[in-house]
Amino acid sequence: MRNHSARRRTVDYARRRFLRGAGVALALPLLESLQRSALGKGSSAATPGRMLLISNNLGVLPQHFFPKESGSRYQLSPYLSELKELTSDFTVFSGLSHPACEGGHSTENCFLTGAKHPTSSGFRNTVSLDQYAAEHLGRKTRFATLNLGVNIDKANRSLSWTRDGVLLPAEDSPGRLFQKMFIQGDSAQIKRRLEHLKRRGSILDAVTESTQRLNRELGPEDRSRLDQYFTSIRELEQRLVTAGEWEQSPKPKTVTELPEDILDRGLLFDKLEQMLAMAVLALQSDSTRIVTLMVDAFATPVFQLSEQEKSLTSYHPLSHHGMRSHHLAQLEKADRRQMQLLKQVLEKLQTVQGNTGRLLDSTMVLYGSNMGDANTHDNTNLPILLAGGGFQHGQHLAFNREANAPLCNLYLSMLQRMGVETDRFGSSSSTLTGLKG
């Protein structure tokens, strides 16, 4: 028993190894040679499961999202055509919702919980999918979960909820998250590091010596993997500096104050692209294995659709299109932009290698919404897409659009795939029919 515990500690040390220097602690991605060293020659560790859970609380135009045919030979819908190169890596679902979870916008906090009757007197939310998984899997990474948001009203909205129904505030600053993940030291060191980043430096400059030492220990495949990881960090730093994210000093963490927005809320898709890049980097570095991300479209003002075009109104009234052609045309552009950003995430996870293959194969990426049709406040037939995670994809699983199957059936399948031993989550009645591992 003692040998087993020591072995486990050794493996954990190898997986959590950091490069350090000048106030920076840079977590390493999973590297085969370091794990073999910890486990012993000839041994290998299974790639752990991961989840990236994304929701836009105003949904998408259903007529452009759902395919008309079901099964594996379905024709891609207009929105899914943005992902056509990835069809074998995702499944699209129709006819899923949360039973008795009605009330229009009030359901946004229930997307990952499935709690019933959110508008009823004395309503209390239930535990969310991410927190349930974290409870059962235990603390295996620096962050048990990361709960992120874009333009989010942090006091009132979140995808993450505790078992007691308490809202967990979302982090909406890529800069603060970057600092939490990679920069450590006293206030003076942090300030110097942030000033250096503003001058287009890199945190990688601070760990050059330890990087060179590490490279001598690695094989060719791990060197390539580490280079991929460093490239991701450099690209993200460039985006953060360009956006002015580092122009403010970091603020102390507190549960009573909401951090100020430091980016133009109208640059919705720029913010979303940054936060998705942070989510991928967190998974790639094994800083966490569970990430949630709410796009708070409800709280988004007039926003930039492209360099040449702004939305006619803020996102919420735009979603109540009333079949007006100009509103519909702009909503379609906004929805397609989200599909394009989702494609970027999936392609990145395809490219990044885990210790047994593509990171996408061990990462379940869920994209969806609590809103089936924002125009009518309909909370049935939710737009749901699941990619990666080792499932057999390439199909449209169509359930009854009038008498929906529980969305929590899909969540239960995801939990079991993650290694959580349970036969029930929320309103689930079973694992999801037709979804094969």
Disulfide bonds with the S-S distance in Angstrom:
none
